[in-house]
Each structure stands twice: as C-alpha cells, then as structure tokens.
Amino acid sequence: MSHKSELAIKREKELARLREATGTPERFVLDFACARHDRAFRVTFARYSAAQRFRCESIDKTESHQSTIERLQGLLRPAEALRVRTEDVDVSTVSCAWCAADSGWTLCARCKTLVCGARKTGRSFICRDSCGGKFWTEPLEALDAARSGSSARLAIGQSRKLLPGKRER
C-alpha cells in the first residue's frame, strides 16, 4: 500500500466520523425519468459514511428541460461532478415519481437519464418517447453525478459495456 493510499484512507475515515458527528451527509443528485409518462424528476442521494450505500433522500418532481449538452458541460466543472460506483448507490430506494415503478432503472445511452423500467422487457430497453432510445442493456459500472446544491444535472454512465447494442426493429 502506498503512502498516498494510506493518507487517502485515513482522510476518508476522518471525514466519515465528522459527517456522522455533525449529521451532515455526503449528497449527490441524478436526473430520473418515467418511460411511461415521459416526465422527468430529480433524486437526491445521501450517506453518512463510505461504509454505507447512498440511499434516496428526496425526490423533486419539478421537471428539468436541461439538454444532454448542458449535462456534458457539467463534466467540465470538476467541482460540481462526482464519480460514484454503482455498487455504492441503492437505486432500489427510488420508485418512479410518475408511474410508481419500483425497479428496473436503466441509464439511457442516448439521453443520459436514469429511466424507469415501465417499458423494459428483459434486457430490451425502450426509453421515453421524447428520447426514442432502444437498445439491449448491459451492467453499469459507475455514474458521474452532480454534487448536491450544484446547478449541473448529470447522469453520465462510465462503462465500456453501456453502449447502444443492436437496435430493435
């Protein structure tokens, strides 16, 4: 283990203790959408320590009209972006704000939004009408998210596997 790794681990443990002591969790936000009703919502995730998984803290049904280009530009502002491994996020704590679907969240490779499974069959995914994306799903390794309080709205997948596959006809 390198000296830098030991310092990073120590800093993370101290930060987790501070968050738990002050009651201030680490937060990030992601854009979600309903495949059935084609309506967007924003979810804030939170956790108090690195030993915990991020869980849904709140849902904002105020619709976002932010374009994919604006989300990608958020990646250029590193102070607002946060890379999160998918195994650290418990998306099962989120039900669709519009159709109440409670599982099957898929990051659309086209619109870069987490979309409910209301129009998903097995690995075949059909995004909301305003996007029109259709592809076979693959496991997602990480997400780039916006830090809570930031103006950016990101849900950009980080995976070699998450690319549009064979399109359905």
C-alpha positions as CSV (number, residue, x, y, z in Angstrom):
1,M,0.0,0.0,0.0
2,S,1.4,3.4,-1.0
3,H,1.8,6.3,1.4
4,K,-0.7,8.3,-0.6
5,S,-3.3,5.5,-0.3
6,E,-2.8,5.3,3.4
7,L,-3.4,9.1,3.7
8,A,-6.5,8.9,1.5
9,I,-8.0,6.1,3.6
10,K,-7.2,8.0,6.8
11,R,-8.8,11.2,5.4
12,E,-11.9,9.3,4.3
13,K,-12.4,7.7,7.8
14,E,-11.9,11.1,9.5
15,L,-14.4,12.7,7.0
16,A,-17.0,9.9,7.7
17,R,-16.6,10.4,11.5
18,L,-17.1,14.2,11.0
19,R,-20.2,13.7,8.9
20,E,-21.7,11.3,11.4
21,A,-20.9,13.6,14.3
22,T,-22.4,16.7,12.6
23,G,-25.3,15.0,11.0
24,T,-24.2,16.3,7.6
25,P,-24.3,13.6,4.9
26,E,-22.5,13.4,1.6
27,R,-25.0,14.1,-1.2
28,F,-25.4,14.0,-4.9
29,V,-28.2,14.4,-7.4
30,L,-29.2,12.5,-10.6
31,D,-31.9,13.0,-13.2
32,F,-34.5,10.3,-13.5
33,A,-37.5,10.0,-15.9
34,C,-40.6,8.0,-16.3
35,A,-40.7,5.9,-19.5
36,R,-44.5,5.5,-19.5
37,H,-45.4,9.2,-18.9
38,D,-42.3,10.8,-20.4
39,R,-41.8,13.1,-17.3
40,A,-38.6,13.9,-15.5
41,F,-37.7,14.2,-11.8
42,R,-34.6,14.7,-9.8
43,V,-33.4,12.4,-7.0
44,T,-31.0,13.4,-4.2
45,F,-29.0,10.5,-2.7
46,A,-27.2,10.7,0.7
47,R,-25.0,8.7,3.0
48,Y,-23.1,9.5,6.2
49,S,-20.0,7.3,5.7
50,A,-18.2,5.4,3.0
51,A,-19.3,2.2,4.7
52,Q,-22.9,2.9,3.8
53,R,-24.6,2.9,0.4
54,F,-26.1,6.1,-1.0
55,R,-29.9,6.0,-0.5
56,C,-32.7,8.2,-1.8
57,E,-33.1,11.2,0.4
58,S,-35.6,13.2,-1.6
59,I,-37.4,13.4,-4.9
60,D,-38.1,16.7,-6.8
61,K,-40.8,16.4,-9.4
62,T,-40.0,19.8,-10.9
63,E,-39.3,18.9,-14.5
64,S,-35.8,19.5,-15.9
65,H,-35.5,20.7,-19.5
66,Q,-31.8,20.6,-19.4
67,S,-30.2,19.2,-22.6
68,T,-27.6,16.5,-22.8
69,I,-25.1,19.1,-23.9
70,E,-25.6,21.1,-20.7
71,R,-25.1,17.9,-18.7
72,L,-21.9,17.1,-20.5
73,Q,-20.7,20.7,-19.9
74,G,-21.2,19.9,-16.2
75,L,-18.4,17.4,-16.5
76,L,-16.1,20.3,-17.4
77,R,-16.7,21.8,-13.9
78,P,-15.0,19.2,-11.7
79,A,-16.0,20.9,-8.5
80,E,-19.6,20.0,-9.4
81,A,-19.0,16.5,-10.7
82,L,-18.7,13.4,-8.6
83,R,-17.9,9.8,-9.8
84,V,-19.9,7.2,-7.9
85,R,-19.6,3.4,-8.3
86,T,-22.9,1.8,-9.0
87,E,-22.5,-0.7,-6.1
88,D,-22.4,2.3,-3.8
89,V,-25.8,3.5,-4.8
90,D,-29.0,1.8,-3.7
91,V,-31.4,2.7,-6.5
92,S,-34.0,0.3,-5.1
93,T,-34.8,3.1,-2.6
94,V,-36.3,5.1,-5.6
95,S,-39.8,4.4,-7.0
96,C,-40.8,6.2,-10.2
97,A,-42.4,9.6,-9.2
98,W,-44.9,9.3,-12.0
99,C,-45.9,5.7,-12.6
100,A,-44.7,4.2,-9.3
101,A,-42.5,1.5,-10.9
102,D,-40.0,0.4,-8.3
103,S,-37.3,-1.5,-10.1
104,G,-35.5,-1.8,-13.4
105,W,-33.8,1.6,-13.6
106,T,-31.7,1.9,-16.8
107,L,-29.3,4.6,-17.7
108,C,-30.3,5.5,-21.3
109,A,-27.3,5.6,-23.5
110,R,-28.9,8.2,-25.7
111,C,-30.4,10.8,-23.3
112,K,-28.1,10.0,-20.3
113,T,-31.0,9.9,-17.8
114,L,-32.0,7.0,-15.5
115,V,-35.3,5.8,-16.8
116,C,-37.8,3.6,-15.0
117,G,-38.5,0.0,-16.3
118,A,-42.1,0.6,-17.3
119,R,-41.2,-0.1,-21.0
120,K,-38.4,-2.6,-20.4
121,T,-38.7,-6.3,-21.2
122,G,-35.8,-8.5,-20.0
123,R,-32.7,-6.8,-21.4
124,S,-34.6,-5.0,-24.1
125,F,-34.9,-1.3,-23.2
126,I,-37.2,1.4,-24.8
127,C,-36.7,4.9,-23.4
128,R,-39.3,7.6,-23.1
129,D,-41.0,9.0,-26.3
130,S,-39.1,12.3,-26.2
131,C,-35.8,10.3,-26.4
132,G,-36.7,7.3,-28.6
133,G,-33.6,5.3,-27.5
134,K,-33.9,1.5,-28.0
135,F,-31.1,-0.9,-27.1
136,W,-30.1,-4.0,-25.1
137,T,-29.0,-3.2,-21.6
138,E,-25.6,-4.1,-20.0
139,P,-24.3,-3.7,-16.4
140,L,-23.3,-0.2,-15.4
141,E,-20.0,0.3,-13.5
142,A,-20.2,4.0,-12.4
143,L,-22.1,7.2,-12.7
144,D,-21.0,10.8,-12.9
145,A,-23.3,12.8,-10.7
146,A,-23.8,16.4,-9.7
147,R,-22.9,17.3,-6.1
148,S,-25.9,18.5,-4.1
149,G,-26.5,22.2,-4.5
150,S,-24.9,22.3,-7.9
151,S,-26.6,23.7,-11.0
152,A,-25.4,20.7,-13.1
153,R,-27.7,17.7,-13.6
154,L,-25.6,14.7,-14.5
155,A,-26.3,11.0,-15.1
156,I,-23.5,10.1,-17.4
157,G,-22.6,6.4,-17.4
158,Q,-19.0,5.2,-17.1
159,S,-18.8,1.8,-18.7
160,R,-17.4,0.2,-21.8
161,K,-20.4,-2.0,-21.7
162,L,-23.1,0.6,-21.7
163,L,-23.4,1.4,-25.4
164,P,-26.4,1.0,-27.6
165,G,-26.4,-2.6,-28.9
166,K,-28.4,-4.0,-31.7
167,R,-31.4,-1.7,-32.3
168,E,-34.8,-3.4,-32.2
169,R,-36.9,-3.2,-35.3
